[in-house]
Every structure is written in structure tokens, then in C-alpha cells.
């Protein structure tokens, strides 16, 4: 274990030995506690697809420095050398609309307990002073943040989950109180905790965290899907209690929670718009139940090493392919069915780690 893991272990020496809710975290400390929601096992359905016809869209090649997370231009090239901040975001219905996620370079989504999903907002060349609601970590999270050289920013985690995170040499910043984290009086705990990523970066500097930037997570270029392989609506049946739909508008995909628009809201509450993404990447993974060797509760987790199916949606079209990954220290290699890299147009990606056996249709 490297020196920064040892320092992190010292920083998290106050981890709570008993489980509780995120709202039990003590402001101003790095004490972590667990969620108390229950696990809902998914049912198995058969995957189906539908297609229509759409005109292909042309991708413009971007000159100059670009973000490794989305391929978009970066005005200040110095930002490319920064470390990534990954914020775990609540997606309970009482946590919507979320804030700050519209400023992230990229987003990820994973299933947790009770059939709910949570997001991970990835900030590299971007920042936000009001991100959340922020929630707790799970065992799969560090397997995704480790290859991105990122710092996990979470409200809490069970002690055994914290141990797993640190064992993968992933650094943590928790609920430290103001000015790093703060609670909104407009919502009830645990759906009211927010974080300022600029202040997180100050903490990272004070702790001497290594400023290692993330690698490119996708190959950016001309999307290869023929016009006939269209995908203007994508339906995710995450669980018996949650589904989501993305619809192509002609310029981007917009998100619906059930049948209702899924919105984000600005910090001042004056702006509210529908969540949008330019590219949807679906990495199909096997689900299992992770349990502690001692005290603590079991939680859903996903196998992210190995290989599996992938679907890449962009410009109202889709390419099906495969993902491979030999180690958690490496990011995913994504190819088409012939083994060729799949370039995607520059734009903000939404990466969904979707359980095998659940319904995904387009």
C-alpha cells in the first residue's frame, strides 16, 4: 500500500463502528455511516430492440486541447493536469431535481439498494460550488474511480466499505462541514447534503494528494453507426421500482424518470432544465451481493473486471459491442463486435453500469 493510502487510513481512523444513515454523519469529521435502505432483487427479462430510420449526423473535429472525459475543448490547458473529483449523487425521488451535475464533465450511474440508482458526477476540468444531494459509497465505486486517478467525495459508507475503498488506493473526502459540505434547509435529511468541489480541491491540496489526471475514457471521433441503426428512445428498466428513459431531440438525449421529465436545478433555484447527455454508454455487468466479514450489512455490487456487452448511443443511433477489462487499475476497453475501437462524437457522456438480465430496449 502506498503512502497516500496510509495517510488516508489515518484520516479515516474515526470511522464509525456501527451502521446508521447518512444523516448520522458528524459535521466537521470524517466519520462515515451506512445507509439503512433494503435490497430489492431484480427480476429477469428478455432484452429486445426496436429500430427506426434517422439521418446521420456529422461530427466536427476539434482542434486544440480537449477533455479526456468528453472530448470537448478546454480553454485553460492547465486544468488538464488536475486530479478528478468524483461525487456520489442521490437519485431518490426526494433528492430530485439534483444540482451541479449539469456542470460535470461526465456522469456515471449504478444500482444500489431498494431498486434505486445513484449517480457519480465526474469533475476534472470543471467544478461546481453546489453539487448534490451527495450520498454514501458502495463497494463498486472504487473499482470505477481507481483507473481515473480520482478522489471519491461521499457522505459516508459502512466501515467495511471504507476499508475496501482504501485497499484499492482510492482517496476519500467526506462530510467535513462548511465550507466543503453543507445541508440545505429546503430538504429533509438525508437528501439535503451538498458539496463544493472547489473546496474539495483545497482539502486535496492540504492533504498532499497526488495531482494525477485521468486517462481518456472514450475514443472521440466520427460515430460509425449507419443511419439505419437508430435509437431515438432508450428505455432502462433498472428495477421493479425504477425505470428511466432517454429521448433523442435531434441534438442531445434528454432524461425522463418514469414518464416525468428528470430535471436539474441551479443553486439559486432560478433555473430548472431537463437532464441531458450527448452520448449514452451502457456497460452490461453482473450483479452480486457484497457482504462484510464482520459487522455491517450486505449491499448490491457489480463485477467490473472481465468482459461483457456494451451499447453506445449517440446522434440518435446505436453501436453494439463488447467491453474488456483485466484489472481495476485499468479503464474499460470498448470495441465493436469485430473488435475495432468505437469512436464517439465529442460531448458529455452518461455511462450506465446496467445489470445483466434487466430490460434495456431502444
For each residue, the residues with C-beta under 8 A, 3 or more apart:
1: 5 6 167 169
2: 5 6 169
3: 6 7
4: 7 8 169 171 208 209 210
5: 1 2 8 9 166 167 169
6: 1 2 3 9 10
7: 3 4 10 11 207 208
8: 4 5 11 12 166 171 172
9: 5 6 12 13 166
10: 6 7 13
11: 7 8 30 172 207
12: 8 9 15 30 32 162 166 172 174
13: 9 10
14: 29 30 31
15: 12 30 31 32 159 162
16: 19 20 24 31 32 33 159
17: 159 295
18: 33 295
19: 16 33 34 36 158 295 296 297
20: 16 24 33 34 36
21: 24 33 34 35 36 189 190
22: 25 33 35 135 136 155 156 189 190 193
23: 189 190
24: 16 20 21 33 156
25: 22 29 31 32 33 155 156 174 175
26: 29 31 175
27: 175 176 177 181
28: 176 177
29: 14 25 26 175 176
30: 11 12 14 15 172 174 175 176
31: 14 15 16 25 26 156 174
32: 12 15 16 25 136 154 156 157 158 159 162 174
33: 16 18 19 20 21 22 24 25 136 156 157 158
34: 19 20 21 136 156 157 158 161 296 297
35: 21 22 112 113 135 136 190
36: 19 20 21
37: 112 113 114 116
38: 113 114
39: 113 114 289 298 299 300
40: 113 114 115 239 240 241
41:
42: 111 115 239 240 287 355 357 358
43: 240
44: 357 358
45: 237 357 358 359
46: 359
47: 359 360 361
48: 359 361
49: 361 362
50: 361 362
51: 228 229 230 231 362
52: 230 232
53: 227 228 230
54: 227 230 232 248 316 317
55: 227
56: 225 226 227 315 317
57: 223 315 316 345
58: 222
59: 221 222 223 315 345 346
60:
61: 221
62: 66 71 72 73 346
63:
64: 73 74
65: 73 74 77 80
66: 62 70 71 72 73 74 220 346
67: 70 71 72 73 74 80 105 124 125
68: 80 124 213 214 215 216 217
69: 84 105 106 122 124 125 214 216 217 349
70: 66 67 105 106 278 346 347 348 349
71: 62 66 67 218 220 344 345 346 347
72: 62 66 67 346 347 348
73: 62 64 65 66 67
74: 64 65 66 67 77 79 80 125
75:
76: 79 125
77: 65 74 80
78: 81 82
79: 74 76 82 124 125
80: 65 67 68 74 77 124 125 213
81: 78 211 213
82: 78 79 124 125 201 211 213
83: 149 150 151 201 204 209 210 211 212 213
84: 69 122 123 124 145 148 149 150 151 213 214
85: 122 123 124 127 150 151 153 197 200 201 204
86: 120 121 122 123 141 145 148 150 151 152 153
87: 100 104 120 121 123 131 132 134 153 154 195 197
88: 118 119 120 134 135 136 137 141 152 153 154 155
89: 95 98 101 118 119 120 121 131 132 133 134 135
90: 95 98 118 132 133 134 135 190 191
91: 95 96 98 109 116 117 118 119
92: 95 96 116 191
93: 96 257
94: 187 188 191
95: 89 90 91 92 98 132 133 135 187 191
96: 91 92 93 257 262 263
97: 262 263 264 265 272
98: 89 90 91 95 101 119 132 133 264 265 275
99: 128 130 131 132 194 264 265 266 267
100: 87 103 104 121 128 129 130 131 132 194 197 264 267
101: 89 98 104 107 119 121 131 264 275
102: 264 273 275 276
103: 100 123 126 127 128 131
104: 87 100 101 107 121 122 123 126 128 131 348
105: 67 69 70 122 123 124 125 126 348
106: 69 70 122 217 348 349 350 351
107: 101 104 119 120 121 122 277 348 349 350 351
108: 119 120 122 144 350 351 352 353
109: 91 117 118 119 120 350 351 352 353
110: 117 118 120 138 140 141 302 353
111: 42 115 116 117 238 239 287 300 302 353 355
112: 35 37 116 117 118 138 299 300
113: 35 37 38 39 40 116 299 300
114: 37 38 39 40 241
115: 40 42 111 238 239 240 241 242
116: 37 91 92 111 112 113 239 241 242
117: 91 109 110 111 112 238 242 244
118: 88 89 90 91 109 110 112 135 138
119: 88 89 91 98 101 107 108 109
120: 86 87 88 89 107 108 109 110 141 144 145
121: 86 87 89 100 101 104 107 131
122: 69 84 85 86 104 105 106 107 108 148 150 214
123: 84 85 86 87 103 104 105 126 127 128 131 197
124: 67 68 69 79 80 82 84 85 105 213 214
125: 67 69 74 76 79 80 82 105
126: 103 104 105 123
127: 85 103 123 197 198 201
128: 99 100 103 104 123 131 196 197
129: 100 196 197 198 267
130: 99 100 194 196 267
131: 87 89 99 100 101 103 104 121 123 128 134 194 195 196 197
132: 87 89 90 95 98 99 100 192 193 194 195
133: 89 90 95 98 184 187 190 191 192 193 194
134: 87 88 89 90 131 153 154 155 175 181 193 194 195
135: 22 35 88 89 90 95 118 154 155 190 193
136: 22 32 33 34 35 88 154 155 156 157
137: 88 141 142 152 154 156 157 161 162 165 172
138: 110 112 118 141 157 161 290 299 300 301
139: 142 143 161 164 290 299 301
140: 110 143 144 301 302 304 353
141: 86 88 110 120 137 138 144 145 152 154 165
142: 137 139 145 146 152 164 165 168 170 328
143: 139 140 146 168 304 305 328
144: 108 120 140 141 147 148 304 353
145: 84 86 120 141 142 148 150 151 152 170
146: 142 143 149 150 168 169 170 328 329
147: 144 215 328 329 330 331
148: 84 86 122 144 145 214 215 217 331
149: 83 84 146 210 212 213 214 215
150: 83 84 85 86 122 145 146 170 214
151: 83 84 85 86 145 170 171 172 173 200 204 209
152: 86 88 137 141 142 145 165 170 171 172 173
153: 85 86 87 88 134 172 173 174 195 197 200
154: 32 87 88 134 135 136 137 141 157 172 174
155: 22 25 88 134 135 136 174 175 181 190 193
156: 22 24 25 31 32 33 34 136 137 174 175
157: 32 33 34 136 137 138 154 161 162 165
158: 19 32 33 34 161 162 292 296 297 299
159: 15 16 17 32 162 163 295 296
160: 163 164 292 293 294 295 296
161: 34 137 138 139 157 158 164 165 296 299
162: 12 15 32 137 157 158 159 165 166 172
163: 159 160 166 167
164: 139 142 160 161 167 168
165: 137 141 142 152 157 161 162 168 170 172
166: 5 8 9 12 162 163 169 170 172
167: 1 5 163 164
168: 142 143 146 164 165 328
169: 1 2 4 5 146 166
170: 142 145 146 150 151 152 165 166
171: 4 8 151 152 204 207 209
172: 8 11 12 30 137 151 152 153 154 162 165 166
173: 151 152 153 176 180 200 203 204
174: 12 25 30 31 32 153 154 155 156 181
175: 25 26 27 29 30 134 155 156 181 193
176: 27 28 29 30 173 180 181 203
177: 27 28 180 181 182
178: 181 182
179: 182 196 199
180: 173 176 177 195 196 199 200 202 203
181: 27 134 155 174 175 176 177 178 193 194 195 196
182: 177 178 179 193 194 196
183: 189 192 193 194
184: 133 187 192 194
185: 192
186: 192
187: 94 95 133 184 191 192
188: 94 191 192
189: 21 22 23 183 192 193
190: 21 22 23 35 90 133 135 155 193
191: 90 92 94 95 133 187 188
192: 132 133 183 184 185 186 187 188 189
193: 22 132 133 134 135 155 175 181 182 183 189 190
194: 99 100 130 131 132 133 134 181 182 183 184
195: 87 131 132 134 153 180 181 199 200
196: 128 129 130 131 179 180 181 182 199 200
197: 85 87 100 123 127 128 129 131 153 200 201
198: 127 129 201 202
199: 179 180 195 196 202 203
200: 85 151 153 173 180 195 196 197 203 204
201: 82 83 85 127 197 198 204 205
202: 180 198 199 205 206
203: 173 176 180 199 200 206 207
204: 83 85 151 171 173 200 201 207 209 211
205: 201 202 208 209
206: 202 203
207: 7 11 171 203 204
208: 4 7 205
209: 4 83 151 171 204 205
210: 4 83 149
211: 81 82 83 204
212: 83 149
213: 68 80 81 82 83 84 124 149
214: 68 69 84 122 124 148 149 150 217
215: 68 147 148 149 331
216: 68 69 219 220
217: 68 69 106 148 214 331 332 349 351
218: 71 279 281 334 344 349
219: 216 334 341 342 343 344
220: 66 71 216 343 344 345 346
221: 59 61 343 344 345
222: 58 59 343 345
223: 57 59 314 315 317 319 343 344 345
224: 319 336 342 343
225: 56 229 314 315 317 318 319
226: 56 229 317
227: 53 54 55 56 230 317
228: 51 53
229: 51 225 226 317 318 319
230: 51 52 53 54 227 316 317 318
231: 51 234 248 313 316 317 318 362
232: 52 54 247 248 316
233: 245 246 247 248 362
234: 231 245 246 247 253 280 313 360 361 362
235: 243 244 245 359 360 361 362
236: 243 244 245 246 352 354 358 359 360
237: 45 243 358 359 360
238: 111 115 117 242 243 244 354 355 358
239: 40 42 111 115 116 242 243 358
240: 40 42 43 115
241: 40 114 115 116
242: 115 116 117 238 239 257
243: 235 236 237 238 239 258
244: 117 235 236 238 255 256 257 258 262
245: 233 234 235 236 255 256
246: 233 234 236 253 254 255 256 277 280 313 350
247: 232 233 234 253 254 256
248: 54 231 232 233 252 253 315 316
249: 252 253 254
250: 316
251:
252: 248 249 276 277 278 347
253: 234 246 247 248 249 276 277 278 280 313 350
254: 246 247 249 261 274 275 276
255: 244 245 246 261 262 274 275 276 277
256: 244 245 246 247 259 260 261 262
257: 93 96 242 244 260 261 262
258: 243 244
259: 256
260: 256 257
261: 254 255 256 257 274
262: 96 97 244 255 256 257 274 275
263: 96 97 272 273 274 275
264: 97 98 99 100 101 102 272 273 274 275
265: 97 98 99 269 271 272
266: 99 269 270 271 272
267: 99 100 129 130
268: 271
269: 265 266 272
270: 266
271: 265 266 268
272: 97 263 264 265 266 269
273: 102 263 264 276
274: 254 255 261 262 263 264
275: 98 101 102 254 255 262 263 264
276: 102 252 253 254 255 273 348
277: 107 246 252 253 255 280 347 348 349 350
278: 70 252 253 314 345 346 347 348 349
279: 218 312 313 314 344 345 347 348 349 350
280: 234 246 253 277 311 312 313 314 349 350 352
281: 218 310 311 312 313 334 344 349 350 351 352
282: 310 311 312 313 352 354 360
283: 304 308 310 323 332 351 352 353 354
284: 308 309 310 311 354 355 356 360
285: 302 303 304 308 353 354 355 356
286: 302 303 308 355 356
287: 42 111 300 301 302 303 355 356 357
288: 300 301 302 303
289: 39 298 299 300 301
290: 138 139 298 299 300 301
291: 296 298
292: 158 160 295 296 297 298
293: 160
294: 160
295: 17 18 19 159 160 292
296: 19 34 158 159 160 161 291 292
297: 19 34 158 292
298: 39 289 290 291 292
299: 39 112 113 138 139 158 161 289 290
300: 39 111 112 113 138 287 288 289 290
301: 138 139 140 287 288 289 290
302: 110 111 140 285 286 287 288 353 355
303: 285 286 287 288 306
304: 140 143 144 283 285 325 328 332 353
305: 143 325 326 327 328
306: 303 324 325
307: 322 323 324 325
308: 283 284 285 286 322 323 356
309: 284 320 321 322 323
310: 281 282 283 284 320 321 322 323 334
311: 280 281 282 284 318 319 320 321 360 362
312: 279 280 281 282 318 319 320 321 334 342 344
313: 231 234 246 253 279 280 281 282 317 318 362
314: 223 225 278 279 280 317 344 345 347
315: 56 57 59 223 225 248 345
316: 54 57 230 231 232 248 250
317: 54 56 223 225 226 227 229 230 231 313 314
318: 225 229 230 231 311 312 313 362
319: 223 224 225 229 311 312 336 342
320: 309 310 311 312 336 337
321: 309 310 311 312 334 335 336 337 342
322: 307 308 309 310 334 335 336 337 339
323: 283 307 308 309 310 332 333 334 335
324: 306 307 332 333 335
325: 304 305 306 307 328 330 331 332 333
326: 305 330
327: 305 330
328: 142 143 146 147 168 304 305 325
329: 146 147
330: 147 325 326 327 333
331: 147 148 215 217 325
332: 217 283 304 323 324 325
333: 323 324 325 330
334: 218 219 281 310 312 321 322 323 341 342
335: 321 322 323 324 338 339 340 341 342
336: 224 319 320 321 322 339 340 341 342
337: 320 321 322
338: 335
339: 322 335 336
340: 335 336
341: 219 334 335 336
342: 219 224 312 319 321 334 335 336
343: 219 220 221 222 223 224
344: 71 218 219 220 221 223 279 281 312 314 347 349
345: 57 59 71 220 221 222 223 278 279 314 315
346: 59 62 66 70 71 72 220 278
347: 70 71 72 252 277 278 279 314 344
348: 70 72 104 105 106 107 276 277 278 279
349: 69 70 106 107 217 218 277 278 279 280 281 344
350: 106 107 108 109 246 253 277 279 280 281
351: 106 107 108 109 217 281 283
352: 108 109 236 280 281 282 283
353: 108 109 110 111 140 144 283 285 302 304
354: 236 238 282 283 284 285 358 360
355: 42 111 238 284 285 286 287 302 358
356: 284 285 286 287 308
357: 42 44 45 287
358: 42 44 45 236 237 238 239 354 355
359: 45 46 47 48 235 236 237
360: 47 234 235 236 237 282 284 311 354
361: 47 48 49 50 234 235
362: 49 50 51 231 233 234 235 311 313 318
